[in-house]
Amino acid sequence: MLIDGIVTSRFLGSDAYSGISLLAPFSSLVLLVAGIFSTGCSIVCSQFVGQGKRAEANEAFNLSSLLTVLLSVVVIVACVAVPSFVLQLCGVPLGKYPELNPHMYGYLDGYKVGLPAFMLA
């Protein structure tokens, strides 16, 4: 997000930077969900490995990865089908600064492409 802000403000201007800055709650929510999956998977896998159950650890990791990808696909579909509703759920004020909406939707379009990899990382 920091790199996106620097590049955007430098080359696209302050309105574009303001637009993507308003998407910080959305990005934070995605990071929160990814962190929950990551932390839970780490704990469960560590317990299985500590007990010598490598197969179960692999299954837990695979299940966590699959759920993360499925969740990212659900978020992508929601962002494609009803982007304004998704942004409003995340607290983005769409009506307050309508001139920034094109920048927010443009950034959201790019964000959707990398969402599965972002969440898996």
C-alpha positions as CSV (number, residue, x, y, z in Angstrom):
1,M,0.0,0.0,0.0
2,L,2.9,2.3,0.8
3,I,4.6,1.7,-2.6
4,D,1.2,2.1,-4.3
5,G,0.7,5.4,-2.6
6,I,4.2,6.7,-3.6
7,V,3.9,5.7,-7.2
8,T,0.3,6.9,-7.5
9,S,0.9,10.3,-6.0
10,R,4.0,10.8,-8.0
11,F,2.7,9.8,-11.4
12,L,-1.1,10.0,-11.2
13,G,-1.7,12.9,-8.8
14,S,-3.2,13.7,-5.5
15,D,-6.8,12.8,-6.5
16,A,-5.7,9.3,-7.5
17,Y,-3.7,9.0,-4.2
18,S,-6.7,10.2,-2.2
19,G,-8.9,7.6,-4.0
20,I,-6.6,4.7,-3.2
21,S,-6.1,5.9,0.4
22,L,-9.9,5.6,0.9
23,L,-9.5,1.9,0.1
24,A,-7.3,1.4,3.2
25,P,-10.2,-0.2,5.2
26,F,-10.8,-2.7,2.4
27,S,-7.1,-3.6,2.3
28,S,-7.0,-3.8,6.1
29,L,-9.9,-6.2,6.1
30,V,-8.3,-8.4,3.5
31,L,-5.1,-8.4,5.6
32,L,-7.0,-9.2,8.7
33,V,-8.7,-12.2,7.2
34,A,-5.5,-13.5,5.6
35,G,-3.8,-13.0,9.0
36,I,-6.4,-15.1,10.8
37,F,-6.0,-17.9,8.3
38,S,-2.2,-17.7,8.5
39,T,-2.1,-17.7,12.3
40,G,-4.6,-20.5,12.7
41,C,-2.9,-22.6,10.1
42,S,0.5,-22.0,11.8
43,I,-0.8,-23.1,15.2
44,V,-2.6,-26.2,13.9
45,C,0.3,-27.3,11.7
46,S,2.8,-26.7,14.6
47,Q,0.7,-28.9,16.9
48,F,0.5,-31.7,14.3
49,V,4.2,-31.6,13.6
50,G,5.0,-31.5,17.3
51,Q,3.0,-34.7,17.7
52,G,4.7,-36.3,14.7
53,K,1.6,-36.2,12.5
54,R,3.0,-34.8,9.3
55,A,0.2,-36.0,7.1
56,E,-2.4,-34.2,9.2
57,A,-0.2,-31.1,9.2
58,N,-0.1,-31.2,5.4
59,E,-3.9,-31.7,5.3
60,A,-4.4,-28.7,7.5
61,F,-2.1,-26.6,5.4
62,N,-3.8,-27.6,2.2
63,L,-7.2,-27.0,3.7
64,S,-6.2,-23.5,4.9
65,S,-4.7,-22.7,1.5
66,L,-7.9,-23.9,-0.3
67,L,-10.1,-21.9,2.0
68,T,-8.0,-18.8,1.5
69,V,-8.2,-19.2,-2.3
70,L,-12.0,-19.8,-2.2
71,L,-12.5,-16.8,0.1
72,S,-10.5,-14.6,-2.3
73,V,-12.6,-15.8,-5.2
74,V,-15.8,-15.0,-3.3
75,V,-14.4,-11.5,-2.6
76,I,-13.4,-11.1,-6.2
77,V,-16.9,-12.1,-7.4
78,A,-18.5,-9.7,-4.9
79,C,-16.2,-6.9,-6.1
80,V,-17.1,-7.6,-9.7
81,A,-20.9,-8.0,-9.0
82,V,-21.5,-5.2,-6.5
83,P,-18.3,-3.2,-6.0
84,S,-20.0,-0.2,-4.4
85,F,-21.7,-2.4,-1.8
86,V,-18.4,-4.1,-0.9
87,L,-16.7,-0.7,-0.4
88,Q,-19.6,0.6,1.7
89,L,-19.3,-2.5,3.9
90,C,-15.7,-1.6,4.4
91,G,-16.5,1.9,5.4
92,V,-15.5,3.7,2.2
93,P,-17.5,6.9,1.8
94,L,-18.6,6.7,-1.9
95,G,-20.9,9.6,-1.8
96,K,-18.7,12.0,0.1
97,Y,-16.1,12.6,-2.6
98,P,-17.7,11.4,-5.9
99,E,-14.7,12.8,-7.9
100,L,-12.5,10.1,-6.3
101,N,-14.8,7.2,-7.2
102,P,-13.1,6.5,-10.6
103,H,-9.8,6.3,-8.9
104,M,-11.1,3.9,-6.2
105,Y,-12.8,1.6,-8.7
106,G,-9.7,1.6,-10.9
107,Y,-7.5,0.6,-8.0
108,L,-10.0,-2.0,-6.9
109,D,-9.9,-3.5,-10.3
110,G,-6.1,-3.9,-10.1
111,Y,-6.3,-5.1,-6.5
112,K,-8.8,-7.9,-7.5
113,V,-6.3,-9.4,-9.9
114,G,-3.7,-10.0,-7.2
115,L,-6.1,-10.8,-4.3
116,P,-5.5,-14.6,-4.2
117,A,-1.7,-14.3,-4.2
118,F,-1.9,-11.4,-1.7
119,M,-4.0,-13.5,0.7
120,L,-1.8,-16.6,0.3
121,A,1.3,-14.6,1.0
